[in-house]
Amino acid sequence: MKTKDILQETFMALRGNKVRSGLTMLGIVIGIASVIAMTAIGTGAQNSISSSIQSIGANLIVVSPGAPRGVGQQVNQGRGSAKTLTIEDANALTSLNSVEAVAPEVSGRYQVTAKGTNTNTTIDGVTSSYPTVRNLQIDQGDFISDQQNSSGAKVAVIGPTVQADLFGEGADVIGQIIRIKGIQFKIIGLTKTKGGSGFQNPDDMIYIPLTTAQRYFSGDQYVTSISVSAVSAEATATVQADITSTLLTRHNLDGASADFSTMNQADIISTASSVTGTFTTLLAAVAGISLVVGGIGIMNMMLTTVTERTREIGLRKAIGAKRRDINRQFLIEAVVLTFIGGVIGVLLGWGISLGVTVLGILQAQVSLSSVFLAFGVSALIGIVFGYYPAQRASKLNPIEALRYE
């Protein structure tokens, strides 16, 4: 039989059982659409997290207090919860080569009130170098100055989310008074909208002088973290090593007993990407199960079709059709069925991804590799699950097939 004739017979057979063909393709459609959509959403999430992390600062290195001991040993101090870093440590890091700026922080979450409204948000005690290190821009007013830090002034710079929560979106907040744990602060600045970083949202933060935060909130001279900005991405690794060496010397410790930890942007992005990548793979694998179910459905349909068309197969063999012709005919039917389902599934998955992006939920990103993979998988399913029914049809005895009722 010619390929043209086989394709014509295939489409006639599929059109003859539209409902059955449609229901059989449904498993493939759902499976392919799920894989495309989940992969696109996962990739979008990974890109979003990476860009958000990069936006929190240029060539950033974060020094956190506390470091656990080796695996299986007792933890010395909880990372981030210990008190081992001071302003003097931060000052010592400013003299290192290739360091652009250093910003120590004292951070905590407190209740904030203003004119009958209230919110619970992060209060960050910082210095004047914080905007440089953390890539923060001021929309109105000014940021905290060195003089205000020296005097322990009760002034605050708020993010746009705090502005909306306490005063209403777009309200004039410069000069307004807020109370943090009952202590009165005057607003001197408003930051530009930046968006969440996945770890903390700079739009939902209040910045006050570091010395003020230590005096009224932490009650000691320690800082919760030190952010360091390197002059270039190439210098980040060297600066990180110098930071470790300097702090170990200042704390009279060796590397095994370090009471602090350092992490640069590349480490953070790598960790976040690994988590989102694993999660995306898991979702795609779960969605891929429906492809197997769809393949079983195709095999079931093709076996039913072989049974229904037994006399037709016998007649074809009686007039000269060879086994390979019958085999090829039913195999092509299975492949065409899965291919059509694959096309519909790709379009549906693409539509879901576009819908997620348009609705602003996430910037989903469909990759061509996932599309080609979807087509390849659909064709493979057609071949694998269509092979047995096709073989069964080709092996039918023409005499017995013609007698079949």
N, C-alpha and C positions, 0 to 999 in steps of 0.2 A: 504494500500500500504506500502511496505517496504521502509525504508529510502534510501536504495541503488537505488531502482527504481525511487523514487522522484528526487534524485540528477541527475540520468541519464536523466530523462525527462527535468530537469531544464537546464542542459548544452546543450541538443539538442534544446530546445526552444531559448536559447540565441544565439547559433550558427546559428540558422535559420534566425535571424534578426541581423546580425553582425553590420551593419551600425547604426541601431536604438539603439542597446544595447550600442555601443561605444559612440554615442552622448549623450545618457542618463547618462552614467558613467562620462562623461566629467565634468559635474557640481560637482560631488563628488570629482573627481580627483583634480580639481582646488581648491575647498574648503579645502580639507585635506592638499594639498601641501602648500597652502597659510598659513594655521594655523601653520603647522610644521615649515616652513621657517621663518615666522614672530616671532614665539616664540623663535626659535633658535637665530635669529639675535638680538632680544631684550635681551635674556639672555647673549649673547656674549657681547653686549654693556654694560650691567650692570656689568659684571665681569671685562671688560676692564676699565671702569671708576673707579671701586673699587680698582683695582690693581694700576692704575695710581695715584689715590689719596694717596694710601699707600706709593707709591714710592717718593712722594714729601718731605717726612720727617718721622723720626721715632718718634712715640708717640707725634705727633705734636699738638700744641694748637696755634691758631692764634688770636691775639688781634687786633681788628679793631676800629678806632675812630668813635664816633657818635653812637647814639642808639635812635630809635624812641620811642615816648611815647605810651601809651595804645591805643587800638583800638578806633577809632572815635575821638581821640584828635589830636591836631595839632602836627606835627612832629617837634621835637626839633632840631635835626641835622641829615642830611643824613648819613646813615651808610657808612663808607669808604671815604666819601668826606669831612667830618669835620676835624678840626685840634685840637685834644685834647691830643695826645700822644707825649711824648718827649723822648729823649735819657736818661734823668734822670729816667723816668718811667721804661725803659728797664733795666737800671743798678740796680734799686731797686728789680727787679724780679730775678736777678741772685743769690740773697742771700736766696731765698726760698728753703725749703727742697724739695728733689726729683727732682730738676731742673738740667738738664744736661748742657744746653746751651741756650742762649737768643740771638736772631738776629733781631735788629730793621732794618727797611727798609724805603727808600724813593724812590718811584717808579713813573715813568711817561713814556709816549711814545713820542719819538722825531725822527727827521730825522737825519740819519747818512750818512756821505760821506767818500769815500776813493778812491783816484786815478781814478777819473772819474766815479766811481760807487756809488750807494746810496741805502739806504733801510730805511724803517720806522719800528722801533722796540722798545721794552721796555728797558728803562734804569733803572737799579736797584742799588740804593746806598746802600751798605751793609758793614758789618764788617767782621772780620776774622772768626767769629763763624758761619757765614752763611752756609758754606759747611757741618758742623756738623749737624745743625738743619734741613737743607733741603736735606740732603743725596746727595750732589753734589760732583763729583769727577773731578780732573784736569787731562787732557790728556797730555798737554804740558805746560811748564813754571810753574808759581806759581800763587797762589790766592792772594788777597789783604791782606796785613799785617796790624798789629796794628800801626806800624810806619808810613805807608803810609796814614792811616786814621788820625793819629795825625797831620801830616804835610799837609793834604789836597792835596795829590799828584794827578796829572792828568794821572792816569794809568787806564787800562781797561782789564777785562777778558771777552772774548766773547764766545758764543756758536757756535757749528758747523754749524748751519743754517746761522748765521750771517757771518761766515767764507766763506761759499759757495756763499752767496749773494754779498759780498764785494770783495773777493779775488779769489774765485773759490774753488771748493771742493778739499781738500787735500793740499792746499797752505800753505807755511810756513808763519805764521802770527806773530810770536814772534818778537817784535821790530818794527812792522809796525805802521803807524800813521793813526788814524781815526779822524774825526771831528764830534762832537755832538753839534748841534746848533752853528756851527762855532768855537767851542772851541776844541783845539787840545789835543788828548789823545794818549798815547803810550800803545800798547797791550803788556801785560806781561804774559798772560795765555790763554789757550783754554780748555774748559770743555769737558768731555766725552759725547757722545750721550746718551740722557736719554729718549727722547720722550715727547710728550705733556701730560699734566695732566688733560686736559678738561677745566681748568680755565686759564692757561697760559702755554706756551711752554718754558721750561728752555733752550732748544737748540736755541731758537730765542730771546735771551736776551743778554744784555751787562751789566756787573757788574763793578761798579766803587766805590771808597771809599765813605762812607756815608757822611762824612763831605764835600767832594767835591760836592756831589749831592745837599746838603743843600745850599752850597754857590753859586753855579752857576745856579741851576735849580729851586729848591723850594723857595729859598730866605728867609727861616726862620728856626727855630730850631725844628720844628715838624717832626714827622715821619708818614708815611702812614699806617704802620702796625708793629706789633711786633710778631715774631714767637718764640715760646718757646718749647723746647724739654724736655719731662719728661724722667726720668731714666728708666721707664718701663711702659707698657700699663696699669698695675694695678694702677699705681700712677697717671695716667692722670687726673682722676676725682678730686682727692685731690688737685693736682697742679692747676687745673682750678679754683677750689673754692678759693685757696690761692691767685691766681692772681687777681680775682675779689675783694676779701677783701682788698688786698694791694693797688690796684689802687683807690678803693673807698675812702680809708683813705687818700691817697696822694692828691686826688682831692677834699677832704672835701665834699663828696656827700653820699647820701644813695642809696640803690638799685633801688628805683623807679625813680631816676633822673640820673642814670648812663650815662656818656658821652662816653662810650665805650661798645663793645660787645666782647664776647669770643666764639670760636667755636673749638671743637676738631675734630680729624679725624673721630671718630665714628659718630659725628653729620653730617659731610660733606658727608660721605658715605651713611648714612641713608637717607639724603635729596636727593642725586643723585639717589640712588636705588629706592626711592619712585617715583621719576619723570620718570625714565626709566621703572619701573614696570607698572605704569599707562599707559604710552605710548604703551608698549608691549601689555597690555590687550586691549587697544583700537584697535590696529592693528589686533589682533587676533579676536576680536569681529566683526570688519568689514569684515575680511576674512571669518568668520563663517557664514555671511549672504549668501554666495554662497552655503554653505551646505544646507541651507533651500531651496534655489532655485533648487539645485540638487535633493533634496527630492521631491519637487513638480514635477520635471521632471520624476522621477521614478514613482510617482503615476499616472501621465498622461500616461506613457508608459504601466503600468500594466493595467490600465482601457482599453486602446486600445487593449491590448493583450487579455483581458477577452472577449471583443466584438468580436475579430477575431476568438477566439477559443470557441465560444458559442456552436457550434455543437459538438466539441470534449468533452466539459464539459457534455453536455447532454448524449452523448454516454457512458462516464465513469460512470455517475450516473445510466444509464439504466442497465449496467452490474454489478452493485453492489458497486460502489464507494460511500463512505459516505461523508457527508458534511465536516467532519474534515479532510478527505483525500484531498479534493479539496482545502480547506482553507490552509492546510499545504503546498500543492504543490505551490500555487501562492505566499504564504508568503516566502517560501524558495527561490523562484526565485528572489524576491525583495531583500532579505538579501544577497544572493550570488552576485547579481549585485552590491550592495553597498560595499560588502566586497572586491570584486575584484578592484572596484574603489578606496577603501581605501588603499589597498596594493600599487597600482600604485601611488596614491597620496603621501603616506609616502616615497616611493622611490624617487619621483620627488622632494618633499620638502627636503629630505636629500641631494639630488644632488645639489639643489639650495644653501643650507647652505654650502656644501662643496666647491661649486664654489666661494661663497663669501669669504670663508677662504683662498682658494688657490690664488685668485686674490689679496689678501692682503687688501681687503676693511675693513674687520672686522673678528675677531675670533668668528664666529658663533658657538653655542654649542647646539646640539640637545639633549634633555633630553628624557629618556625612558618614563617618565610620559606623555609627549606630544604624544609620539608614541602610547602608550596604550590608551590614551584618544581619539586619532584619530580613532583607531580600534573600540573602544566602541561607538563613535559617529556614525561611518558609519553603524555599526550593528543596533544601535537604530533607525537611519533614515530608514533603510530597514524595520524594524518592524513597525514603526509608519506610514510611508507612503505606506507600502505594505499591511497593515491590511485591509483598506477599500476595495481595489480591490479584495483581497482574500475573504473577507466576501461576497462581491457582487457575486463573482463566485460561492461560495458554496451555495448561496441561490437560484440559478437559478433552475427553474422548468425543470426537464429532458424532459418532453413532449414538452414544448415550445422551449426548447433549440434545440431539434432535428428538429423542424420545421423552425428554424431560417435560413434565406438565407443570 
